[in-house]
């Protein structure tokens, strides 16, 4: 699907970007805006994989050489306009008119500017023509009837539970428009421990009564068809019979306003082994709803430590340890970086717990926001055990 985009046109054969101005694509015109080399109407931008790379296609009116300079629209993200990611077009030794370039190392939660630079004389790239394309979300329902202003009005939220093999999807409408930085900030969790379970562990959980999307399906890693939730009709529920580890492909499909759409998602990470240590070391088996028989006794003045191994781990994954519930006066909540493979709850936090039995819930969490679709996916794998404080 061709991306919705606007173009910043620079005067022909300019070197700096100081003369660019915003141009909204409205009608076809091969040389509109003074461009004499780059065919603006030929531009095609499409995210591929799970949104971390893109295919960029375009044509020139004459045989040319080219490079692409990419920078984030959000000034707080990288690469920046002052230090863009520059990619030389493939086949750089020969001039041509048709280009199909793959740009890697993008982030699915970021929208980009792509500056297409083209020139005729291989030895003189400074005499180039430049066209800057602004990547926009390709879902017109994000901001109906207007150009994208960098803020989202709504998002679709998918929450996936690996042990239970279930997923739920709902549409969340923001109280006020929010940009991608605001979405990332709301879903971010900083490492450390607190002596209470936070109120808002799962942001954007309120479901709008109007879901809008229909005919939800899932294929690849998790195969199934979405059904209306029996108790919450504003949500769609999946019950998967099996999960195909280590299948690297996972795709959601749906219909929106009569149009078929899809989203490729990174398969969920999972624990492959977990250990907990205090007075002794125990192995936490795969998640079960039954409560383990033997609790792990806490040793006085000693931290409760965890060690884990994983599969399919993204860089931003975290592990949380929770003892107690939201609103419980004496509870503990810790966040660890998953890629470190270990974490500990210090005795200073454990000492605040009342004597007796407690349940520890250890969760592996991964969150991904897709800026071009306004979808937020969250997956969890979990293990639990009981601890006993004497």
C-alpha positions in Angstrom: 0.0 0.0 0.0 1.4 3.4 -0.9 2.1 5.5 2.1 0.2 8.7 2.7 2.9 11.4 2.5 3.6 15.0 1.9 6.7 16.4 0.2 9.1 19.2 1.0 10.3 20.4 -2.3 13.7 22.0 -2.7 14.7 24.1 -5.6 16.5 22.1 -8.3 20.2 21.3 -7.8 20.3 22.9 -4.3 22.9 21.8 -1.7 21.4 23.0 1.6 17.9 22.4 3.0 17.3 26.0 4.0 15.1 26.8 1.0 12.7 23.9 1.4 9.0 24.5 1.9 6.0 22.3 2.8 4.1 21.0 -0.2 0.9 18.9 0.2 0.4 16.4 -2.6 -3.0 17.2 -4.1 -2.9 16.4 -7.8 -0.6 14.8 -10.4 1.9 17.0 -12.0 5.2 15.5 -13.2 7.3 18.6 -12.7 5.3 20.5 -10.1 7.3 22.6 -7.7 10.2 23.1 -10.1 11.6 19.5 -9.9 13.4 18.6 -13.1 14.9 15.2 -12.2 12.9 13.4 -9.5 9.5 12.1 -10.5 7.4 13.0 -7.4 4.4 10.9 -8.5 6.5 7.7 -8.6 7.4 7.7 -4.9 6.3 4.6 -3.0 7.2 4.0 0.7 6.3 0.9 2.5 7.3 -0.5 5.9 8.3 -4.2 5.8 8.8 -6.9 8.4 7.7 -5.7 11.8 8.1 -2.0 10.8 11.9 -1.8 11.4 12.8 -1.4 7.7 11.3 0.1 4.6 11.2 -0.2 0.8 11.5 3.2 -1.0 10.8 3.3 -4.7 11.0 6.3 -7.1 12.0 7.2 -10.6 14.0 10.0 -12.2 13.3 11.5 -15.6 16.9 11.0 -16.7 19.6 8.5 -15.7 20.9 9.6 -12.3 22.8 8.6 -9.2 21.2 8.9 -5.8 21.4 8.6 -2.0 18.8 8.7 0.7 19.1 10.8 4.0 16.7 9.7 6.7 15.9 11.5 10.0 13.2 11.2 12.6 10.3 13.6 12.5 10.4 13.8 16.3 13.2 16.0 17.3 13.9 13.9 20.4 14.5 10.8 18.4 17.4 9.7 16.2 18.7 10.0 13.6 18.4 13.8 13.5 18.2 16.3 10.7 21.7 17.5 11.5 23.1 13.9 11.5 20.8 11.8 9.2 21.1 8.2 8.3 22.6 8.4 4.8 22.3 5.4 2.4 23.9 5.2 -1.0 21.5 3.8 -3.6 22.3 0.3 -4.7 24.2 -0.1 -8.0 26.1 3.2 -7.4 28.5 2.7 -10.2 25.8 3.0 -12.9 23.3 5.7 -13.5 19.6 4.7 -13.9 16.0 5.9 -13.8 14.3 3.4 -11.6 15.2 2.9 -7.9 14.1 0.4 -5.3 16.0 0.8 -2.1 15.7 -0.9 1.3 16.5 1.2 4.3 17.1 -0.7 7.6 17.5 0.1 11.3 14.2 2.0 11.6 12.0 2.0 14.6 8.3 1.0 14.3 7.4 3.7 16.8 8.9 6.5 14.8 7.9 8.4 11.7 10.6 9.7 9.4 11.5 12.3 6.8 13.2 10.7 3.7 15.3 13.1 1.7 15.8 11.7 -1.9 19.0 13.2 -3.4 19.6 12.7 -7.1 22.3 14.0 -9.5 23.5 13.5 -13.1 27.3 13.7 -12.9 28.7 10.9 -10.8 31.7 13.1 -9.9 29.6 16.0 -8.7 27.0 14.9 -6.1 26.9 18.5 -4.7 25.0 19.5 -7.8 22.0 17.5 -6.7 18.2 17.9 -6.7 16.6 17.0 -3.4 13.0 16.0 -2.4 12.0 15.5 1.2 9.1 13.1 1.8 7.3 13.2 5.1 6.1 9.7 6.2 2.5 9.8 7.5 0.3 7.2 9.1 -1.6 5.3 6.4 -4.8 5.0 8.4 -7.0 8.0 7.5 -9.1 7.4 10.6 -6.2 8.6 12.8 -7.0 12.2 11.8 -9.9 12.1 9.4 -10.1 14.8 6.7 -6.9 16.6 7.5 -3.2 16.2 7.1 -1.4 14.4 9.9 -0.2 16.9 12.5 2.0 14.5 14.5 -0.6 13.6 17.0 -2.8 10.6 17.3 -6.5 10.6 18.2 -6.8 6.8 18.8 -4.9 3.6 18.9 -5.7 -0.1 18.7 -4.4 -2.1 21.6 -3.5 -5.8 21.4 -2.7 -7.6 24.6 -1.3 -11.1 24.2 -0.9 -13.7 27.0 1.6 -16.4 26.0 0.9 -19.0 28.7 -2.9 -18.8 28.3 -2.6 -18.5 24.4 -5.1 -15.7 24.3 -5.2 -12.2 22.9 -7.6 -9.3 23.2 -8.0 -6.2 21.0 -9.8 -3.0 21.6 -9.9 0.6 20.3 -8.7 3.3 22.7 -9.6 7.0 22.1 -7.2 9.4 23.7 -8.8 12.1 25.9 -6.7 14.6 24.0 -4.4 14.1 20.9 -1.0 12.6 21.8 2.2 12.3 19.9 4.4 9.2 19.7 6.6 10.5 22.5 3.6 10.7 24.7 2.6 7.1 23.8 6.1 5.8 24.5 6.3 7.7 27.8 3.0 6.2 28.9 4.2 2.6 28.2 7.7 3.0 29.5 8.8 1.5 32.8 12.0 2.5 34.5 14.2 -0.1 36.3 14.0 -0.2 40.0 11.8 -1.3 42.9 8.8 0.5 44.7 7.0 -0.4 47.9 3.6 -0.4 46.1 2.1 -1.8 43.0 1.4 1.1 40.6 -2.2 2.0 39.7 -1.8 2.1 36.0 0.2 -1.0 35.1 -1.5 -1.4 31.7 -2.1 2.1 30.0 -4.7 2.7 27.4 -7.0 -0.1 28.8 -10.2 1.8 28.4 -12.1 0.5 25.3 -14.2 2.7 23.1 -17.7 1.2 22.4 -17.2 1.5 18.7 -14.4 -0.9 17.6 -14.6 0.0 13.9 -12.5 -2.9 12.6 -14.1 -6.2 11.5 -13.1 -9.7 10.4 -10.0 -9.9 12.6 -7.7 -12.8 11.8 -4.2 -13.9 12.9 -1.8 -16.1 11.0 1.8 -17.4 11.3 3.1 -17.6 14.8 -0.5 -17.6 16.2 -3.3 -18.7 14.0 -6.9 -18.0 14.7 -10.0 -15.9 14.1 -11.1 -13.1 16.4 -14.5 -13.3 18.1 -16.5 -10.8 20.0 -15.8 -11.0 23.7 -18.9 -12.6 25.4 -18.8 -10.2 28.3 -17.3 -7.1 26.7 -18.7 -6.6 23.1 -16.3 -3.6 22.5 -13.4 -6.1 22.6 -12.3 -8.9 20.3 -10.9 -12.1 21.8 -8.6 -14.8 20.3 -8.1 -18.2 21.7 -5.2 -19.9 20.0 -4.9 -23.7 20.1 -1.1 -23.6 19.6 1.7 -21.2 19.3 4.3 -21.9 16.6 7.6 -21.2 18.3 10.1 -20.3 16.8 8.0 -19.1 13.8 9.4 -15.6 13.0 6.2 -14.4 11.2 3.1 -13.1 12.8 0.5 -11.1 11.0 -2.9 -9.6 11.9 -5.5 -9.0 9.2 -8.7 -7.0 9.4 -11.2 -4.9 7.5 -11.7 -1.2 8.1 -14.4 0.7 6.3 -14.4 -2.0 3.6 -10.7 -2.1 3.1 -8.5 -5.0 3.9 -5.5 -4.1 6.1 -2.7 -6.0 7.9 0.0 -5.6 10.4 3.2 -7.7 10.9 4.1 -8.2 14.5 7.2 -9.4 16.2 6.4 -12.9 17.7 6.1 -12.7 21.5 9.1 -13.4 23.7 9.0 -16.1 26.2 10.9 -17.5 29.2 12.8 -20.7 28.5 14.0 -21.0 32.2 13.5 -19.1 35.4 15.2 -19.6 38.8 14.5 -17.8 42.2 16.9 -17.8 45.1 16.6 -16.9 48.7 17.1 -19.4 51.5 17.5 -21.9 48.6 17.2 -22.0 44.8 14.1 -23.2 43.1 13.1 -23.5 39.4 9.9 -21.8 38.3 8.2 -24.1 35.8 6.0 -23.0 33.0 3.0 -20.9 34.1 0.2 -22.8 35.7 -3.0 -21.7 37.3 -2.5 -24.2 40.2 -0.6 -22.8 43.2 2.7 -24.6 43.9 2.8 -26.7 47.0 6.1 -25.7 48.5 6.7 -22.0 49.1 10.2 -20.5 48.9 11.2 -19.3 52.4 12.8 -15.8 52.5 16.1 -15.6 54.3 16.3 -12.6 56.6 18.5 -9.7 55.4 18.9 -11.4 52.0 17.7 -10.3 48.6 15.3 -12.4 46.6 17.1 -13.0 43.3 15.9 -14.2 39.9 17.7 -15.5 36.8 16.1 -16.2 33.5 16.8 -17.2 29.9 14.6 -16.3 27.0 13.6 -16.7 23.3 12.6 -14.0 20.8 13.7 -11.2 23.1 13.4 -7.6 21.7 15.8 -4.9 23.0 13.1 -3.0 24.9 11.7 -6.0 26.8 11.4 -5.8 30.6 10.8 -8.3 33.4 8.6 -7.2 36.3 8.3 -8.8 39.8 5.1 -8.2 41.7 4.2 -9.1 45.2 0.7 -8.1 46.3 -2.0 -6.2 44.4 -2.7 -2.7 43.2 -4.0 -0.7 46.2 -2.6 -3.1 48.7 -0.8 -1.2 51.5 2.2 -3.5 51.8 3.3 -4.7 48.3 6.4 -4.6 46.1 6.8 -3.9 42.4 10.2 -4.1 40.6 11.2 -3.6 37.0 14.3 -5.2 35.5 16.0 -5.0 32.1 15.2 -8.4 30.5 18.4 -8.6 28.5 20.5 -8.6 31.7 19.1 -12.0 32.5 18.8 -11.4 36.2 17.3 -9.1 38.9 16.8 -8.9 42.6 14.3 -7.6 45.1 16.4 -6.0 47.9 15.7 -7.0 51.5 14.8 -3.4 52.2 11.7 -3.9 50.0 11.0 -7.4 51.3 11.1 -6.2 54.9 8.0 -4.1 54.3 5.9 -7.2 53.6 3.8 -8.7 56.4 4.8 -12.2 57.7 3.2 -15.2 56.0 2.6 -16.5 52.5 2.8 -14.2 49.4 2.6 -14.9 45.7 5.4 -13.6 43.5 4.4 -12.9 39.8 7.3 -12.6 37.4 6.4 -11.3 34.0 8.3 -10.9 30.7 6.8 -7.9 28.9 7.3 -6.5 25.4 5.6 -3.5 24.0 5.7 -2.2 20.4 4.0 0.9 18.9 3.5 1.1 15.2 3.5 4.7 14.2 2.3 4.1 10.7 -0.8 2.2 11.9 -1.4 3.5 15.4 -1.4 0.1 16.9 0.1 -0.8 20.3 1.0 -4.5 20.9 1.8 -5.8 24.4 2.8 -9.4 25.1 3.5 -11.1 28.4 4.9 -14.4 29.5 4.8 -15.2 33.2 5.9 -17.5 36.0 4.7 -17.5 39.6 5.6 -19.0 42.9 4.8 -18.6 46.6 7.2 -17.1 49.1 7.0 -17.3 52.9 8.3 -14.6 55.2 8.8 -15.8 58.7 
